[in-house]
Amino acid sequence: MSYKLRLCTEHISREISAGGLMPAFKSFEEDLCEGTVRGLDVDQFSSLSEWVSWLKWSSVVLDENDYLKAAVQALRLAPKMAGTDYGTSRQRDLGQLWADTIRGFLGEIAFAKWLKERFGISAELDYRRGPLEEFLPSDIKSVKGRPPRLKISVKTTKFGGVWLDVPGAQIKHSDVYVLVRVGITRDHLLAFFKKISVFRDKFFKEALERGIAGKDELEEIWGSLPEFAHVPAYVAGFLDKAEIAEFLDNEKSIILADGEVKIKKVIINKFLGYWHPAVPDYEREVREQLKRKGKSIRDDMKIEFVGIQNFSKELHFLASSGVLKRKQEDWEKVITRL
């Protein structure tokens, strides 16, 4: 663990223990700090204390009803969605796709809940999905009962995630892109099923009646299942397309790129612009930008993005979390336009 990450984790732990942050963040301290340190979010603040104050303002907690809403909508849509895993050609099974889709909807629900809690704005979400050519430009269907004046797209990642990743063809459709980080474990779906007693009332009942398992065995299994807990989330920031509109017509535009130079590779942790992993021109432009910054980089060095092993072989528009706007005064300007 790096010094910055350890310092952040210790600070978050103290804040939770002292009541400065919601208890829902407990057990997510390292994941929470991993995203904000690797994404350089914390560098936008004068101190960890200032960042924690902002984090408290940016946070919401999702309850059982929020999760159920996400699960229902995800179950409706998951069978219709592409099964390709993020960044790979591996196919996810439907159960995994459903769980991943739940996480995405939790981010949207968190954003709507946050708008209500922080700004008193009632926003209705639009749960429709479709192929790229039918891309829905806004995840917000209505604001205070009327159509929103801005098209807002919400992207969700785990606490440790760094990237707001928009398929290249979609970047021109929405006005504002919001990144929401959700604190969720890999067993969230099982924990929810235990909470609403799917296992005890249906699954275990069937196993018992059919003689597949006895009461003692089922009780042992029940005790080993994870417990459902409220889900912490926070609005990490947003990208206002109007501020970069002049660059979007050129699908090779890389507005900024920076990273850490290692022995054989460069780890990109600050980026805004288009990226295509199968087109060498993008790597060349990144190297040129790093050289102009005075960094010693060879042409044979591999370009990697922090936290991403492989990209899907298509055009992306990427914004690292550290380049997003996030402060209250920035949001207030968006809200007046919404």
C-alpha positions in Angstrom: 0.0 0.0 0.0 1.4 3.4 -1.0 2.0 6.1 1.6 -0.9 8.2 0.3 -3.3 5.4 0.3 -2.3 4.3 3.8 -2.7 7.9 5.1 -6.1 8.2 3.4 -7.3 4.9 4.8 -6.3 5.7 8.3 -7.9 9.2 8.1 -11.2 7.7 6.8 -11.2 5.0 9.6 -10.8 7.8 12.2 -13.6 9.8 10.7 -16.0 6.9 10.7 -15.1 6.0 14.3 -15.7 9.6 15.3 -19.0 9.9 13.5 -17.7 12.2 10.9 -18.7 9.8 8.1 -21.7 7.5 7.9 -21.2 4.0 9.4 -22.2 2.5 6.0 -18.6 3.4 4.8 -17.1 1.0 7.3 -15.2 -1.9 5.7 -14.9 0.2 2.5 -12.1 2.4 3.8 -9.3 1.1 1.5 -11.5 0.8 -1.6 -12.8 4.3 -1.0 -9.3 5.7 -0.8 -8.0 3.6 -3.7 -10.3 5.3 -6.2 -9.7 8.8 -4.9 -5.9 8.4 -4.6 -5.3 6.5 -7.9 -7.7 8.9 -9.7 -6.0 12.0 -8.2 -9.3 13.2 -6.9 -7.8 14.0 -3.5 -5.2 16.3 -5.2 -8.0 18.7 -5.9 -8.4 19.5 -2.2 -6.1 21.3 0.2 -6.1 18.5 2.7 -7.7 15.1 3.5 -10.0 16.9 6.0 -11.3 19.1 3.2 -11.8 16.1 1.0 -13.7 14.2 3.8 -16.0 17.2 4.3 -16.8 17.2 0.6 -17.2 13.4 0.7 -19.8 13.8 3.4 -21.7 16.3 1.3 -21.5 14.1 -1.8 -22.6 10.9 -0.2 -25.9 9.1 0.1 -26.9 5.7 1.5 -29.1 3.3 -0.4 -31.5 1.1 1.5 -33.3 -2.2 0.9 -36.1 -0.5 -1.2 -33.5 1.2 -3.4 -31.8 -2.1 -4.0 -35.1 -3.8 -4.8 -35.9 -1.1 -7.3 -32.5 -1.6 -9.0 -32.9 -5.4 -9.0 -36.3 -5.3 -10.6 -35.3 -2.9 -13.3 -32.0 -4.8 -13.9 -33.9 -8.1 -14.2 -36.2 -6.6 -16.8 -33.3 -5.4 -18.9 -30.4 -7.8 -18.3 -31.6 -10.6 -20.7 -31.8 -8.0 -23.5 -28.3 -6.6 -23.0 -25.0 -7.6 -24.6 -23.2 -10.2 -22.4 -19.6 -9.1 -23.2 -17.6 -8.4 -20.0 -16.1 -4.9 -19.6 -12.8 -4.6 -21.4 -12.7 -8.2 -22.6 -14.2 -10.6 -25.0 -15.3 -12.9 -22.2 -19.1 -13.6 -22.0 -20.8 -13.1 -18.7 -23.6 -15.4 -17.7 -27.0 -13.9 -17.2 -26.7 -14.0 -13.4 -23.5 -12.0 -13.5 -24.9 -9.6 -16.0 -27.9 -9.1 -13.8 -25.7 -8.4 -10.8 -23.6 -5.9 -12.8 -26.7 -4.2 -14.1 -28.0 -3.8 -10.6 -24.8 -1.9 -9.7 -25.3 0.4 -12.6 -28.9 1.2 -11.6 -27.8 1.7 -8.0 -25.6 4.5 -9.3 -28.5 6.2 -11.0 -30.7 5.8 -8.0 -28.0 7.2 -5.8 -27.7 10.3 -8.1 -31.5 10.9 -8.0 -31.5 10.5 -4.2 -28.6 12.9 -3.9 -30.3 15.5 -6.0 -33.3 15.3 -3.7 -31.3 15.4 -0.5 -28.9 18.2 -1.5 -30.9 20.4 -3.8 -34.5 19.4 -3.2 -34.9 18.3 -6.8 -37.2 15.4 -7.6 -35.8 13.6 -10.6 -37.5 10.6 -12.3 -35.1 8.1 -13.8 -35.5 6.6 -17.3 -34.7 2.9 -17.1 -34.9 2.2 -20.8 -31.9 0.7 -22.5 -31.1 -0.3 -26.1 -28.3 -0.8 -28.6 -25.9 2.0 -29.4 -27.9 3.3 -32.3 -30.8 3.7 -29.9 -28.7 5.2 -27.2 -30.7 7.0 -24.6 -29.1 10.5 -24.2 -30.4 11.1 -20.7 -30.9 8.9 -17.6 -33.2 11.5 -16.2 -36.7 11.4 -17.6 -38.1 14.4 -15.7 -37.2 17.0 -13.2 -39.9 18.4 -10.9 -42.5 16.9 -13.3 -41.1 18.5 -16.5 -38.5 17.4 -19.1 -35.0 18.3 -18.0 -33.2 21.0 -19.9 -30.0 19.1 -19.8 -29.4 15.5 -21.0 -27.6 13.8 -18.1 -25.9 10.4 -18.4 -24.9 8.6 -15.2 -22.0 6.2 -15.2 -21.4 4.0 -12.2 -18.2 2.4 -10.9 -17.1 0.7 -7.7 -15.3 2.8 -5.0 -11.9 1.8 -6.4 -12.8 2.8 -10.0 -11.1 5.7 -11.6 -12.6 6.1 -15.1 -15.7 7.7 -16.5 -15.7 5.6 -19.7 -18.2 6.6 -22.4 -18.4 4.7 -25.7 -17.0 7.0 -28.3 -20.2 7.4 -30.3 -22.2 8.3 -27.2 -20.1 11.3 -26.0 -21.9 13.6 -28.5 -25.4 12.8 -27.3 -25.5 13.9 -23.7 -24.8 17.3 -22.1 -23.4 16.2 -18.7 -21.8 13.0 -17.7 -21.9 12.1 -14.0 -19.6 9.6 -12.3 -21.1 7.8 -9.2 -19.1 5.5 -7.1 -21.0 2.7 -5.2 -19.7 0.7 -2.3 -20.8 -2.8 -3.1 -19.2 -6.2 -2.5 -19.2 -9.1 -4.9 -21.8 -10.9 -2.7 -24.4 -8.1 -2.8 -27.0 -10.1 -4.6 -26.8 -13.2 -2.3 -26.9 -10.9 0.7 -30.1 -9.2 -0.6 -31.7 -12.6 -1.3 -31.0 -13.6 2.3 -32.5 -10.3 3.5 -35.8 -10.9 1.8 -35.7 -14.6 2.7 -35.6 -16.0 -0.8 -33.3 -18.8 0.4 -35.2 -19.7 3.6 -38.8 -19.4 2.3 -38.3 -20.9 -1.2 -34.8 -22.4 -2.0 -34.3 -24.2 1.4 -37.9 -25.2 1.6 -37.7 -27.0 -1.7 -34.4 -28.7 -0.7 -35.9 -29.9 2.5 -39.2 -31.2 0.9 -37.3 -33.0 -1.8 -34.9 -34.6 0.7 -31.8 -32.9 -0.8 -30.6 -31.4 2.4 -31.5 -31.6 6.1 -32.4 -28.8 8.6 -28.9 -28.8 10.2 -27.1 -28.5 6.9 -29.5 -25.7 5.7 -29.0 -23.8 8.9 -25.3 -24.1 8.5 -25.6 -22.7 4.9 -27.9 -19.9 6.1 -25.3 -18.9 8.8 -22.5 -18.7 6.2 -24.4 -16.4 3.8 -23.5 -12.7 4.0 -25.8 -10.2 5.6 -27.3 -7.4 3.6 -26.2 -3.9 4.6 -27.1 -0.4 3.4 -25.1 0.6 0.3 -22.9 3.7 0.6 -22.5 5.8 -2.6 -21.2 9.2 -3.6 -21.3 11.5 -6.6 -17.6 11.6 -7.6 -18.0 14.5 -10.1 -19.2 15.4 -13.6 -18.0 16.3 -17.1 -19.7 19.2 -18.8 -19.6 18.5 -22.5 -20.0 22.2 -23.4 -16.5 22.9 -21.9 -14.8 20.5 -24.3 -17.2 20.7 -27.4 -14.5 22.1 -29.6 -12.5 18.9 -29.3 -15.2 16.4 -29.9 -15.5 16.5 -33.7 -12.0 15.1 -34.0 -12.2 11.6 -32.8 -8.4 11.5 -32.2 -8.4 14.4 -29.8 -6.6 13.8 -26.5 -7.1 16.9 -24.5 -4.7 15.9 -21.7 -2.7 12.9 -20.6 -0.4 12.3 -17.8 0.9 9.4 -15.7 3.7 7.6 -13.8 6.7 6.4 -15.8 7.9 3.0 -14.7 10.8 0.9 -16.0 9.0 -0.7 -18.9 5.6 1.1 -19.0 3.7 4.2 -18.3 0.6 4.1 -16.0 -1.9 6.8 -17.1 -3.8 8.2 -14.2 -4.9 11.5 -15.7 -6.6 11.6 -19.0 -9.3 13.4 -20.9 -10.1 12.6 -24.5 -10.6 9.8 -27.0 -8.9 6.5 -26.8 -8.8 3.4 -29.1 -6.7 0.5 -27.9 -6.3 -0.9 -31.4 -5.2 2.2 -33.2 -1.5 3.1 -32.7 -2.1 6.9 -33.3 -3.5 7.2 -29.8 -0.5 5.8 -28.0 1.8 8.0 -30.1 -0.1 11.1 -29.1 0.0 10.1 -25.4 3.8 9.6 -25.6 4.2 13.0 -27.3 2.2 14.7 -24.6 4.3 13.0 -21.9 7.5 14.0 -23.6 6.3 17.6 -23.8 5.9 17.5 -20.1 9.6 16.6 -19.8 9.0 12.9 -18.9 11.6 10.4 -20.0 9.7 7.9 -22.0 10.8 5.5 -24.7 8.8 4.6 -27.8 8.8 0.9 -26.8 7.2 1.6 -23.4 3.8 0.1 -22.9 0.9 2.5 -22.2 -1.5 1.3 -19.5 -4.4 2.9 -17.7 -4.5 2.6 -14.0 -7.0 0.0 -12.9 -7.8 -1.3 -16.4 -6.1 -4.4 -17.8 -7.7 -4.5 -21.2 -10.0 -2.2 -23.1 -12.7 -3.4 -25.4 -11.5 -2.9 -29.0 -13.6 0.1 -29.8 -13.5 3.9 -29.5 -13.8 5.2 -26.0 -14.1 8.7 -24.5 -12.3 8.7 -21.2 -12.1 11.1 -18.3 -10.2 10.2 -15.2 -12.0 11.0 -12.0 -9.4 13.6 -11.0 -10.3 15.9 -14.0 -14.0 16.0 -13.2 -15.7 18.9 -11.5 -17.2 18.1 -8.1 -17.5 21.0 -5.7 -20.8 22.4 -4.6 -20.4 25.7 -6.5 -19.8 23.7 -9.7 -22.9 21.6 -9.1 -25.0 24.7 -8.4 -24.2 26.0 -11.9 -25.4 22.7 -13.4 -28.6 22.7 -11.2 -29.6 26.1 -12.5 -29.5 24.7 -16.1 -31.3 21.5 -15.2 
